[in-house]
Amino acid sequence: MGFKKPQSGRRQIWKRGGGHVTHPQQLGTKRLLMTVNYFLLNINSLGIPAFTYLANAVGQLEQPAVNHETSEKDSLCLRLEPSTWHVAQAFSDFLQEFNWEKATLIVSENLPGHAEMIQHMKESAESSQRLTDSSAFKFEITRVLKFPGINKLSEVRTCPEDSRCIWRYKSILRQLYNTEERIFILYGVSSDLMLLYKAAKDTGLLHLFGNEYVWLISPPAIVSPSENIKDGFTTGLEKEHLPGLFGFYYTPDISKAAEAAAYVWYEAMRKYKGQLLNSSRLDESTVLGRLHPNFTYKHSDYRRQFWEYGKHITKLAKTAGHCYRCDDIERREYIGFNSNGVINTTQFVLVNSQIKKNQTRWFPVGSWSMSSRHESPSRTSFRIDSVIWPGYSKTPPIGRPKKYLMRVATLEEDPFITYRPLEADGRCGETSLKCRVVMSNASEFHWSNADNITKLDGSGRYQFNCCSGLSIDLLRELMKDLDFDVDLFEVPDKKWGGWTAQGWNGLVRVLLEGKADMVLTALKITPNRSEQIEFSVPYQRTGITILVALREGAISTRAFLKPYDYPSWCLILVFSVHACGAALFLFEWLSPQGLDRGNVPPREHKFSLFRSLWLIWSMLFGAAVNADNPRGVASRFLGNIWALFALVFLASYTANLAAFMIAEESYYDLSGINDWRLMEPGMHRPPFRFATVPSGATEENVKMNFPQMAEYMRNYSKSNLDEGIKALKNHEIDAFIYDATVLQYRVGKDKDCKLKTVGNWYSMTGYGVGFPKGSEWKPDIDSQILIYRKNGLLERWSKYWFTGACQQSGRLRNSNQTLGVKNFISAFILLIGGMLLCCLLLLLEHWFYRYMRPRLKDFDKYGCCGLVSISMGQLLSFEQSVNQTVDLMKHHKCKNPICETQQWKLRHELETSRRRLQKLETLLMMQQQQQQQHQHQPGGCVTWLISSRLYNAAAVV
């Protein structure tokens, strides 16, 4: 008895010695797979090999094994239809054809074979990365997005109205929106593609199907055509205009599969029969009898039955081969199986979605095949022509953004990062960037769900806002100079990055997890953080300082003295007043027109040292009192200089006094982090309370250097800076320790100007841009920051963002603070210069009386000098002096007997003087005659003496 070789080209299902071929073309795919899997599991458990050919379920059949302890290579199933391995190879060749180096894989978890698809795509990408040839194509699957697809056909109609169902697809699209990849590989069914497009329309993300993106669709999503594929066939999206999709479609060939199965099984049985005949002395009929399983399901003990030869025959079948179309040299190919029982040759039709007759339909535009006829290392061939690219573009997309998409994590901290709502049109201003911010009602984040942070609204956490601030200005400048785009999002746990029992959190953790390429906010550079991540050069200086709140008080009792400091008061009221008064009296004493060194009787000129001081004091404060005025030119000039000095003094005093006549504000004037109230808070009554923000650089520093202080302030810790300031103003705490730069900004922007930083800065450091270890962006960003510092950009940004109303008022208050001697030095110079000038005027006055007055009298015969200066005219004219005296006597009326007595005496003296004057005039005439004779004129001196005497008499009157 022997085996009959099957006839070539005959369509049949051949069964012999346990071999089976199934072709379920007409059954529902999912139900079919369940049936086939159950069937294969049963016959494989009996040790019976099987061939499968599921043309409508490419890659969806799971590989059954003999038992759970055996590997996939020990499976008794040989697959004649393409597997996910073939699909992965086809997609890899498609990426290589257009040099697309990055792709995102989207898989439906309800579609059988999705795990194998992920595995084969990753293996293909990893094998390309291991190539040593620098010119070889390499690609990577940067992200795998899973979603639960629809379970029933009825869900296709109900899903768009079901918020839970459609949310799955919206979530996938929103994650795709935040990636830099432009190539999407979909492993799902046609309903998944339709619902994805529906979700894109609902969320306004239709651009994901635009000309920058390429969608590659797997065979399960290609509906089997009922017509000739050259004329196009349905996509499931006929009503939508969606050109530029690509997919792989498998054309069933049952004849080829059946022939290959028959010949492979024949060769395996023939080889095994030969092995048995060679290894034993049995005849052929005995061997054939042993090869038959000899059991059926009707056997009473069928569960214990197992065909011992099935496993060996399957191994021989995997190594056997079949020459298909051997008579046709050009089309001949050798069909075999790999160690996993997967056929080594197959062919896909490349289809492209195009718009024909206002409908979106699939059209064949190429092919991909794997065959022994191909000379490439992978034995594959790819052909494509006459395609429609997405958005009707004339060229294929480049497969990546025009600019690199940088994932940037941040956290709000005024003025570095500030959140603001979107504008009415959903955009942000020119100085802002769109960012994703954790919603206020979001649940508490746990790092076990860290994959959610790259989602647009993963678990309902994120919403769009506008971010602005100093760090955003820096980021925008870097984006312009280094040519990249950003996906800016808030760190999900809203922590700065500190070490906890669960490891690092916050901004440090998001870099360690690889969920961000960069961190940009007020992130302080610390030694512990630098061990985990890398920092750029600092772009802003900072440290640790203490914030306190101002408390209202009463007006100081010494407020009227505060416009000047004590040395200034001493110099003005003690030295200047008395020195100027003494100088005034001295100049009047020495002046020939004043006291004339005591020659003028006090009753004629009542001026003394005390009266000089009284005059100085009254002029200083502008008091309207009676005072005696000096007569000398130098003393009068000094009086004017003092009046000018007093004007400057009063003006500055009055202007500065208003600043001090206000309620004095009190606060805790801490010296710094080492202040005794912080080191020993219990010694203060009541105990001193202070706090900081946990999981930050400030707490880390205090914990390292002052562990007891850190343990104490943990009782008052606040979750953020706003809560700390609120507690400070409500007197719940007495001080708040935090970043110095940020606190200075908050002091300047405080609405009530009730905040103040105290003490010296501690632990000086800076803010830097954070990167993962080994980031290629760090050198470029370091260079740009140094350029911005050199050209003054960083300084301009700092001046703009750190200017506040309270800081401006503080500067004005500084201009009205207590004035010292150096602030009033110009007035003192004026006073000293005036005194020196008065000395010169005194010398000129004496020189005038001694030399100029006698000569000036001869020229001033008509009294012209009296028109310029009355006192000078009186000095030069004796008659005018007498007339002035007479006029005073006529109009002066006494009101007491003493005055009348004195007036009578003066009249008597005046009459006596007149008589003497007449005699003198007679003598003068005689003298003039003698002078003409003897050229001698002594009468000039006598006349001057008489005139001087009469002037003095008139002055007394």
ZAMARGU-4260 file (C-alpha; in steps of 0.2 Angstrom, whole numbers, plus 5000, padded with zeros to 4 digits):
<rodrens>
0) 5000/5000/5000 | 5007/5017/4996 | 5003/5036/4994 | 4996/5043/4978 | 5004/5059/4973
5) 4991/5073/4972 | 4986/5080/4955 | 4992/5097/4951 | 4980/5111/4949 | 4965/5101/4956
10) 4954/5111/4969 | 4951/5099/4983 | 4951/5097/5001 | 4962/5082/5004 | 4962/5072/5020
15) 4974/5057/5024 | 4983/5053/5040 | 4977/5068/5049 | 4980/5082/5037 | 4966/5095/5035
20) 4963/5110/5025 | 4949/5123/5029 | 4942/5137/5018 | 4929/5147/5028 | 4925/5160/5015
25) 4907/5162/5019 | 4907/5162/5038 | 4908/5178/5049 | 4926/5182/5053 | 4925/5183/5072
30) 4913/5168/5074 | 4924/5159/5061 | 4940/5162/5071 | 4932/5155/5087 | 4926/5139/5078
35) 4943/5137/5069 | 4953/5139/5085 | 4941/5127/5094 | 4944/5114/5080 | 4962/5116/5080
40) 4964/5115/5099 | 4955/5099/5099 | 4964/5090/5084 | 4981/5097/5090 | 4977/5090/5107
45) 4976/5073/5099 | 4992/5076/5090 | 4985/5078/5073 | 4993/5091/5061 | 4982/5104/5052
50) 4984/5116/5038 | 4974/5132/5039 | 4969/5145/5025 | 4959/5159/5032 | 4960/5171/5017
55) 4947/5184/5025 | 4956/5184/5042 | 4974/5188/5038 | 4985/5187/5053 | 4970/5185/5065
60) 4972/5166/5069 | 4981/5163/5085 | 4994/5149/5084 | 4988/5134/5094 | 5001/5123/5103
65) 5001/5105/5107 | 5000/5109/5126 | 5004/5124/5136 | 5021/5119/5140 | 5026/5118/5122
70) 5033/5133/5112 | 5026/5140/5096 | 5038/5131/5086 | 5031/5115/5092 | 5014/5119/5085
75) 5005/5106/5074 | 4997/5120/5063 | 5004/5125/5046 | 4997/5142/5040 | 4994/5144/5021
80) 4987/5162/5023 | 4998/5177/5027 | 5001/5181/5045 | 5005/5197/5055 | 5023/5194/5051
85) 5019/5196/5032 | 5009/5212/5036 | 5023/5219/5047 | 5036/5215/5033 | 5024/5224/5020
90) 5023/5239/5031 | 5041/5240/5034 | 5045/5240/5015 | 5032/5253/5013 | 5041/5264/5025
95) 5058/5261/5017 | 5051/5265/5000 | 5048/5283/5005 | 5061/5284/5019 | 5049/5287/5033
100) 5059/5284/5049 | 5046/5285/5062 | 5028/5278/5064 | 5015/5276/5076 | 5006/5259/5078
105) 4987/5260/5082 | 4979/5243/5087 | 4962/5237/5091 | 4963/5226/5106 | 4947/5217/5100
110) 4955/5211/5084 | 4963/5194/5086 | 4982/5195/5082 | 4985/5212/5089 | 4998/5206/5101
115) 5007/5197/5087 | 5006/5213/5076 | 5014/5224/5089 | 5028/5211/5092 | 5032/5209/5073
120) 5032/5227/5070 | 5044/5230/5085 | 5055/5216/5079 | 5056/5223/5062 | 5061/5240/5068
125) 5074/5233/5080 | 5082/5223/5067 | 5083/5238/5056 | 5092/5247/5070 | 5105/5234/5072
130) 5111/5236/5054 | 5129/5242/5054 | 5128/5250/5037 | 5126/5268/5039 | 5117/5270/5022
135) 5104/5256/5027 | 5087/5261/5031 | 5082/5262/5049 | 5065/5265/5057 | 5057/5265/5074
140) 5039/5262/5081 | 5039/5277/5092 | 5022/5274/5100 | 5010/5260/5101 | 4992/5266/5105
145) 4979/5253/5110 | 4960/5255/5111 | 4946/5243/5114 | 4937/5242/5097 | 4919/5238/5094
150) 4913/5221/5099 | 4897/5220/5089 | 4891/5225/5072 | 4877/5235/5079 | 4889/5246/5088
155) 4895/5254/5072 | 4878/5263/5071 | 4876/5267/5090 | 4894/5271/5094 | 4894/5290/5087
160) 4880/5293/5099 | 4888/5284/5113 | 4900/5295/5123 | 4910/5281/5130 | 4912/5272/5114
165) 4916/5287/5103 | 4928/5294/5117 | 4940/5279/5114 | 4943/5285/5096 | 4943/5304/5101
170) 4957/5299/5114 | 4967/5291/5101 | 4966/5306/5089 | 4971/5318/5103 | 4986/5308/5107
175) 4991/5308/5089 | 4989/5327/5089 | 5003/5328/5102 | 5016/5317/5092 | 5029/5322/5080
180) 5025/5307/5069 | 5016/5309/5053 | 5014/5290/5048 | 5000/5280/5057 | 4998/5262/5055
185) 4981/5256/5059 | 4978/5237/5064 | 4959/5236/5065 | 4943/5234/5055 | 4935/5245/5043
190) 4922/5251/5057 | 4937/5257/5067 | 4943/5268/5052 | 4926/5275/5050 | 4924/5279/5068
195) 4941/5287/5069 | 4936/5299/5054 | 4919/5303/5063 | 4929/5307/5079 | 4941/5318/5069
200) 4926/5328/5062 | 4918/5330/5080 | 4934/5336/5088 | 4941/5347/5074 | 4956/5336/5071
205) 4953/5333/5053 | 4970/5339/5049 | 4976/5322/5055 | 4970/5315/5038 | 4977/5330/5029
210) 4992/5332/5017 | 5005/5330/5030 | 4999/5313/5037 | 4999/5296/5029 | 4987/5282/5036
215) 4992/5264/5032 | 4978/5252/5034 | 4980/5233/5038 | 4971/5219/5028 | 4958/5216/5041
220) 4951/5234/5038 | 4950/5231/5019 | 4932/5225/5015 | 4933/5210/5002 | 4927/5217/4985
225) 4912/5209/4977 | 4917/5216/4960 | 4933/5218/4950 | 4945/5227/4961 | 4952/5236/4945
230) 4936/5246/4945 | 4937/5250/4963 | 4928/5243/4978 | 4920/5250/4994 | 4930/5258/5008
235) 4916/5260/5021 | 4918/5279/5019 | 4909/5282/5003 | 4900/5297/5009 | 4916/5305/5015
240) 4930/5313/5004 | 4945/5305/5011 | 4959/5302/4998 | 4976/5297/5001 | 4974/5282/5012
245) 4984/5266/5009 | 4981/5248/5013 | 4986/5230/5009 | 4973/5218/5002 | 4975/5200/5001
250) 4968/5191/4985 | 4962/5173/4990 | 4969/5159/4980 | 4962/5143/4986 | 4969/5132/4972
255) 4987/5137/4976 | 4984/5134/4995 | 4976/5117/4992 | 4990/5112/4980 | 5003/5117/4992
260) 4995/5109/5007 | 4993/5092/4997 | 5011/5092/4991 | 5019/5097/5007 | 5009/5084/5016
265) 5013/5071/5004 | 5032/5075/5005 | 5031/5074/5024 | 5022/5057/5024 | 5034/5050/5011
270) 5049/5056/5021 | 5043/5049/5037 | 5038/5032/5030 | 5056/5031/5022 | 5063/5035/5039
275) 5053/5021/5048 | 5057/5009/5034 | 5076/5012/5036 | 5076/5012/5055 | 5066/4996/5057
280) 5064/4979/5048 | 5046/4981/5046 | 5038/4980/5029 | 5029/4994/5020 | 5011/4988/5024
285) 5015/4987/5043 | 5023/5004/5043 | 5007/5011/5034 | 4996/5003/5047 | 5006/5011/5061
290) 5005/5028/5053 | 4986/5028/5054 | 4980/5036/5071 | 4967/5021/5073 | 4956/5031/5085
295) 4940/5042/5083 | 4929/5053/5094 | 4918/5038/5096 | 4932/5028/5105 | 4928/5025/5123
300) 4945/5032/5129 | 4948/5045/5116 | 4954/5058/5128 | 4969/5048/5132 | 4972/5045/5113
305) 4987/5054/5105 | 4995/5051/5088 | 5013/5049/5092 | 5019/5052/5074 | 5010/5069/5071
310) 5023/5079/5079 | 5037/5071/5069 | 5027/5073/5053 | 5024/5091/5056 | 5042/5095/5058
315) 5045/5086/5041 | 5031/5096/5033 | 5039/5113/5039 | 5055/5108/5030 | 5047/5101/5015
320) 5044/5112/5000 | 5033/5113/4984 | 5037/5120/4967 | 5022/5130/4962 | 5020/5133/4943
325) 5036/5124/4939 | 5032/5123/4921 | 5032/5142/4920 | 5050/5148/4922 | 5046/5166/4925
330) 5031/5163/4937 | 5038/5148/4946 | 5040/5149/4965 | 5045/5138/4979 | 5032/5137/4993
335) 5038/5132/5011 | 5036/5136/5029 | 5047/5143/5042 | 5050/5136/5059 | 5034/5143/5066
340) 5024/5135/5052 | 5020/5151/5043 | 5021/5151/5024 | 5036/5159/5017 | 5028/5166/5001
345) 5013/5178/4999 | 5007/5193/4990 | 4997/5209/4994 | 4988/5221/4983 | 4992/5239/4987
350) 4976/5249/4987 | 4974/5268/4988 | 4958/5278/4992 | 4953/5289/4978 | 4937/5299/4974
355) 4927/5293/4960 | 4910/5298/4956 | 4909/5308/4972 | 4913/5292/4982 | 4929/5287/4992
360) 4934/5269/4985 | 4949/5258/4985 | 4959/5256/4969 | 4974/5245/4966 | 4990/5255/4964
365) 5004/5242/4967 | 5009/5226/4975 | 5020/5219/4988 | 5025/5201/4987 | 5037/5189/4996
370) 5044/5175/4986 | 5059/5164/4982 | 5060/5173/4965 | 5065/5189/4972 | 5083/5193/4974
375) 5082/5206/4989 | 5089/5200/5006 | 5071/5199/5013 | 5065/5190/4997 | 5052/5204/4995
380) 5047/5216/4981 | 5037/5232/4982 | 5029/5241/4967 | 5019/5257/4967 | 5012/5269/4954
385) 4998/5281/4950 | 4994/5285/4968 | 4983/5299/4975 | 4993/5307/4990 | 4983/5314/5005
390) 4976/5331/5002 | 4979/5329/4983 | 4997/5333/4986 | 5009/5331/4971 | 5023/5324/4982
395) 5023/5311/4996 | 5024/5318/5014 | 5041/5319/5022 | 5034/5308/5036 | 5039/5321/5050
400) 5034/5338/5055 | 5043/5352/5046 | 5049/5357/5063 | 5054/5346/5077 | 5041/5344/5090
405) 5048/5346/5107 | 5039/5340/5122 | 5041/5353/5136 | 5034/5350/5154 | 5031/5366/5164
410) 5023/5372/5181 | 5015/5388/5185 | 5026/5401/5194 | 5024/5419/5192 | 5032/5428/5183
415) 5041/5414/5174 | 5025/5404/5169 | 5008/5411/5170 | 4991/5403/5165 | 4978/5413/5156
420) 4962/5407/5147 | 4961/5405/5129 | 4955/5420/5119 | 4937/5420/5111 | 4943/5412/5095
425) 4953/5398/5104 | 4970/5406/5101 | 4983/5414/5111 | 4991/5431/5110 | 5008/5434/5101
430) 5018/5434/5117 | 5009/5417/5123 | 5010/5399/5119 | 4996/5386/5119 | 4998/5374/5133
435) 4989/5359/5141 | 4985/5362/5160 | 4979/5350/5173 | 4960/5353/5176 | 4955/5359/5193
440) 4943/5345/5195 | 4956/5332/5190 | 4958/5317/5201 | 4975/5315/5211 | 4988/5309/5199
445) 4998/5293/5203 | 5014/5289/5193 | 5008/5271/5190 | 4997/5280/5177 | 5012/5290/5170
450) 5007/5285/5152 | 4992/5298/5153 | 5003/5313/5154 | 5006/5313/5135 | 4988/5313/5132
455) 4978/5328/5127 | 4965/5325/5141 | 4970/5308/5147 | 4958/5303/5160 | 4950/5320/5159
460) 4965/5328/5166 | 4970/5342/5154 | 4962/5357/5146 | 4970/5371/5134 | 4976/5387/5141
465) 4988/5401/5136 | 5005/5401/5145 | 5015/5417/5146 | 5030/5424/5156 | 5049/5426/5156
470) 5052/5407/5153 | 5039/5408/5139 | 5049/5423/5131 | 5064/5412/5132 | 5056/5397/5125
475) 5048/5407/5110 | 5066/5414/5106 | 5073/5397/5107 | 5059/5390/5095 | 5063/5404/5083
480) 5082/5402/5083 | 5083/5383/5084 | 5068/5380/5073 | 5057/5368/5083 | 5039/5367/5089
485) 5033/5363/5106 | 5020/5352/5115 | 5019/5362/5131 | 5010/5353/5145 | 5009/5355/5164
490) 5017/5341/5175 | 5003/5330/5180 | 5006/5329/5199 | 5010/5348/5200 | 5026/5345/5209
495) 5043/5353/5207 | 5053/5337/5209 | 5059/5330/5225 | 5064/5314/5232 | 5050/5304/5241
500) 5048/5286/5247 | 5041/5282/5230 | 5056/5290/5221 | 5057/5306/5212 | 5041/5316/5208
505) 5036/5331/5198 | 5047/5339/5184 | 5062/5328/5188 | 5051/5312/5186 | 5044/5317/5170
510) 5061/5318/5162 | 5067/5302/5170 | 5052/5293/5163 | 5056/5300/5146 | 5039/5309/5144
515) 5047/5326/5141 | 5061/5332/5131 | 5064/5347/5141 | 5058/5356/5157 | 5056/5375/5157
520) 5050/5385/5172 | 5057/5392/5188 | 5066/5375/5190 | 5081/5378/5203 | 5097/5370/5200
525) 5102/5359/5215 | 5116/5346/5217 | 5103/5332/5220 | 5093/5336/5204 | 5109/5338/5194
530) 5113/5319/5198 | 5097/5314/5190 | 5095/5326/5175 | 5105/5339/5166 | 5103/5358/5167
535) 5107/5372/5155 | 5118/5387/5160 | 5107/5397/5172 | 5096/5411/5164 | 5091/5419/5180
540) 5099/5421/5197 | 5090/5416/5213 | 5093/5410/5231 | 5082/5408/5246 | 5075/5422/5256
545) 5061/5425/5268 | 5044/5434/5265 | 5035/5443/5280 | 5019/5453/5280 | 5018/5471/5286
550) 5007/5476/5301 | 4999/5493/5304 | 5006/5504/5318 | 5005/5522/5325 | 5014/5538/5318
555) 5031/5540/5326 | 5033/5553/5340 | 5049/5558/5331 | 5042/5559/5313 | 5045/5578/5312
560) 5063/5575/5314 | 5065/5561/5301 | 5067/5572/5286 | 5085/5575/5291 | 5097/5564/5301
565) 5104/5569/5317 | 5121/5575/5310 | 5111/5586/5298 | 5100/5594/5312 | 5116/5597/5322
570) 5125/5605/5307 | 5109/5616/5303 | 5102/5621/5320 | 5118/5622/5330 | 5133/5626/5319
575) 5125/5635/5304 | 5113/5646/5313 | 5125/5652/5326 | 5140/5653/5315 | 5129/5664/5303
580) 5122/5675/5317 | 5140/5678/5323 | 5147/5682/5306 | 5132/5694/5303 | 5136/5703/5319
585) 5154/5703/5315 | 5152/5711/5298 | 5140/5724/5305 | 5153/5728/5319 | 5167/5731/5307
590) 5156/5740/5294 | 5159/5759/5293 | 5141/5761/5289 | 5136/5749/5303 | 5142/5750/5321
595) 5159/5755/5314 | 5169/5746/5328 | 5159/5754/5342 | 5160/5772/5336 | 5142/5773/5333
600) 5132/5775/5350 | 5120/5760/5353 | 5106/5773/5354 | 5109/5778/5336 | 5110/5759/5330
605) 5103/5746/5341 | 5111/5730/5334 | 5119/5717/5345 | 5124/5698/5344 | 5108/5692/5352
610) 5098/5703/5339 | 5108/5696/5325 | 5104/5678/5331 | 5085/5683/5333 | 5086/5689/5315
615) 5094/5673/5309 | 5081/5662/5318 | 5066/5672/5312 | 5073/5671/5294 | 5076/5652/5295
620) 5057/5648/5299 | 5050/5663/5290 | 5042/5670/5306 | 5034/5687/5305 | 5042/5696/5320
625) 5050/5713/5323 | 5069/5713/5321 | 5083/5725/5319 | 5091/5725/5302 | 5110/5728/5299
630) 5116/5743/5289 | 5133/5737/5282 | 5134/5731/5264 | 5142/5714/5269 | 5130/5710/5283
635) 5115/5714/5272 | 5122/5703/5259 | 5125/5689/5272 | 5107/5691/5277 | 5101/5688/5259
640) 5112/5672/5258 | 5105/5666/5274 | 5087/5669/5267 | 5091/5658/5252 | 5098/5645/5263
645) 5083/5645/5274 | 5072/5644/5258 | 5081/5628/5253 | 5080/5621/5270 | 5061/5624/5272
650) 5057/5618/5254 | 5066/5601/5257 | 5060/5599/5274 | 5042/5602/5270 | 5043/5590/5254
655) 5050/5576/5264 | 5040/5578/5280 | 5024/5571/5272 | 5032/5554/5269 | 5035/5552/5288
660) 5018/5558/5294 | 5010/5542/5291 | 5007/5526/5301 | 5022/5516/5304 | 5022/5498/5298
665) 5030/5484/5309 | 5036/5467/5303 | 5047/5453/5308 | 5065/5460/5303 | 5073/5443/5302
670) 5092/5443/5298 | 5091/5428/5287 | 5090/5409/5287 | 5101/5408/5303 | 5089/5420/5313
675) 5086/5414/5330 | 5067/5414/5328 | 5069/5401/5314 | 5083/5391/5323 | 5073/5391/5340
680) 5055/5395/5336 | 5049/5390/5353 | 5059/5404/5361 | 5048/5417/5353 | 5031/5421/5362
685) 5020/5415/5354 | 5030/5401/5345 | 5036/5408/5328 | 5027/5399/5313 | 5035/5398/5296
690) 5033/5387/5281 | 5038/5383/5263 | 5031/5372/5248 | 5035/5354/5249 | 5044/5344/5236
695) 5054/5359/5231 | 5072/5365/5230 | 5069/5376/5246 | 5063/5361/5257 | 5077/5350/5250
700) 5090/5363/5255 | 5083/5366/5272 | 5081/5348/5275 | 5100/5345/5271 | 5107/5359/5281
705) 5094/5362/5295 | 5085/5346/5298 | 5076/5351/5314 | 5070/5367/5305 | 5063/5357/5291
710) 5054/5345/5303 | 5046/5360/5312 | 5040/5369/5297 | 5033/5353/5289 | 5018/5356/5301
715) 5014/5373/5292 | 5019/5368/5274 | 5008/5375/5260 | 5004/5366/5244 | 5009/5382/5233
720) 5015/5400/5235 | 4998/5407/5234 | 4992/5398/5249 | 5008/5403/5258 | 5005/5421/5255
725) 4986/5420/5259 | 4991/5412/5276 | 5004/5425/5279 | 4992/5439/5277 | 4979/5431/5288
730) 4993/5429/5301 | 4991/5410/5301 | 5010/5410/5299 | 5023/5423/5303 | 5036/5420/5288
735) 5037/5410/5272 | 5054/5404/5265 | 5055/5402/5246 | 5064/5407/5230 | 5071/5424/5232
740) 5068/5430/5214 | 5050/5424/5214 | 5046/5432/5231 | 5053/5449/5225 | 5041/5448/5211
745) 5027/5444/5222 | 5031/5459/5233 | 5031/5471/5219 | 5015/5464/5212 | 5005/5463/5229
750) 4989/5472/5228 | 4990/5480/5245 | 5009/5482/5246 | 5009/5472/5262 | 5023/5460/5259
755) 5042/5462/5262 | 5057/5451/5260 | 5069/5452/5274 | 5086/5445/5278 | 5101/5440/5267
760) 5099/5429/5252 | 5105/5411/5256 | 5111/5396/5245 | 5114/5407/5229 | 5110/5397/5213
765) 5100/5400/5197 | 5086/5394/5186 | 5090/5382/5172 | 5082/5372/5158 | 5080/5354/5163
770) 5085/5339/5151 | 5086/5320/5152 | 5104/5314/5153 | 5113/5314/5137 | 5101/5326/5128
775) 5107/5332/5111 | 5098/5349/5114 | 5108/5355/5129 | 5123/5361/5120 | 5113/5371/5107
780) 5102/5379/5121 | 5117/5383/5132 | 5124/5393/5117 | 5108/5402/5114 | 5106/5407/5132
785) 5124/5414/5133 | 5120/5424/5117 | 5104/5431/5125 | 5114/5436/5140 | 5127/5445/5130
790) 5115/5455/5119 | 5105/5460/5134 | 5089/5450/5130 | 5088/5442/5147 | 5091/5458/5156
795) 5077/5466/5146 | 5065/5452/5150 | 5069/5453/5168 | 5066/5472/5169 | 5049/5469/5160
800) 5043/5455/5171 | 5050/5460/5188 | 5043/5478/5188 | 5029/5480/5200 | 5018/5494/5207
805) 5025/5491/5225 | 5043/5492/5219 | 5040/5508/5210 | 5032/5516/5226 | 5046/5509/5236
810) 5059/5518/5225 | 5049/5534/5227 | 5049/5532/5246 | 5067/5529/5245 | 5069/5547/5237
815) 5060/5554/5252 | 5069/5545/5265 | 5080/5554/5279 | 5092/5566/5271 | 5110/5566/5277
820) 5124/5579/5276 | 5129/5573/5259 | 5111/5576/5253 | 5112/5595/5259 | 5130/5598/5255
825) 5125/5611/5241 | 5116/5622/5253 | 5131/5622/5265 | 5142/5626/5251 | 5131/5641/5247
830) 5132/5647/5265 | 5151/5646/5266 | 5153/5654/5249 | 5142/5668/5254 | 5152/5671/5270
835) 5168/5672/5260 | 5160/5684/5248 | 5154/5695/5262 | 5172/5696/5268 | 5177/5703/5251
840) 5162/5715/5252 | 5168/5722/5269 | 5185/5726/5262 | 5177/5735/5247 | 5166/5745/5259
845) 5181/5751/5269 | 5190/5755/5253 | 5175/5765/5247 | 5174/5776/5263 | 5193/5779/5263
850) 5197/5782/5245 | 5182/5783/5234 | 5170/5794/5244 | 5180/5810/5244 | 5183/5809/5225
855) 5165/5804/5221 | 5158/5819/5230 | 5167/5831/5218 | 5159/5823/5203 | 5142/5821/5211
860) 5137/5839/5211 | 5119/5837/5206 | 5115/5822/5218 | 5114/5808/5204 | 5121/5795/5216
865) 5106/5798/5227 | 5095/5792/5213 | 5105/5775/5212 | 5107/5773/5231 | 5099/5784/5244
870) 5112/5780/5257 | 5126/5784/5245 | 5118/5800/5242 | 5116/5804/5260 | 5135/5800/5262
875) 5139/5812/5248 | 5127/5827/5252 | 5127/5837/5268 | 5112/5847/5264 | 5102/5832/5260
880) 5106/5825/5277 | 5101/5841/5285 | 5085/5842/5275 | 5081/5824/5280 | 5084/5828/5298
885) 5072/5843/5297 | 5059/5833/5288 | 5060/5820/5302 | 5058/5833/5315 | 5043/5841/5307
890) 5033/5825/5304 | 5039/5816/5320 | 5027/5818/5334 | 5031/5812/5351 | 5018/5803/5363
895) 5027/5805/5379 | 5037/5819/5389 | 5054/5810/5387 | 5052/5810/5369 | 5047/5829/5369
900) 5062/5833/5380 | 5074/5824/5368 | 5066/5832/5353 | 5068/5849/5361 | 5087/5846/5364
905) 5089/5840/5346 | 5081/5856/5340 | 5092/5866/5351 | 5107/5857/5345 | 5101/5860/5327
910) 5100/5879/5330 | 5117/5880/5337 | 5123/5870/5323 | 5115/5882/5311 | 5123/5897/5319
915) 5140/5888/5319 | 5137/5884/5301 | 5135/5902/5297 | 5151/5907/5305 | 5160/5893/5297
920) 5153/5898/5280 | 5161/5916/5283 | 5177/5908/5288 | 5177/5897/5273 | 5175/5912/5262
925) 5190/5920/5270 | 5199/5904/5268 | 5195/5903/5250 | 5202/5920/5247 | 5218/5915/5256
930) 5219/5899/5246 | 5219/5909/5231 | 5233/5918/5237 | 5243/5904/5245 | 5236/5890/5235
935) 5230/5881/5251 | 5212/5875/5254 | 5210/5868/5272 | 5191/5870/5272 | 5187/5854/5263
940) 5191/5843/5278 | 5182/5855/5290 | 5167/5854/5278 | 5167/5835/5278 | 5168/5835/5297
945) 5154/5847/5299 | 5143/5837/5286 | 5147/5821/5296 | 5142/5829/5312 | 5126/5835/5305
950) 5122/5818/5297 | 5125/5809/5313 | 5113/5822/5322 | 5100/5818/5308 | 5102/5800/5311
955) 5099/5801/5329 | 5084/5812/5326
</rodrens>
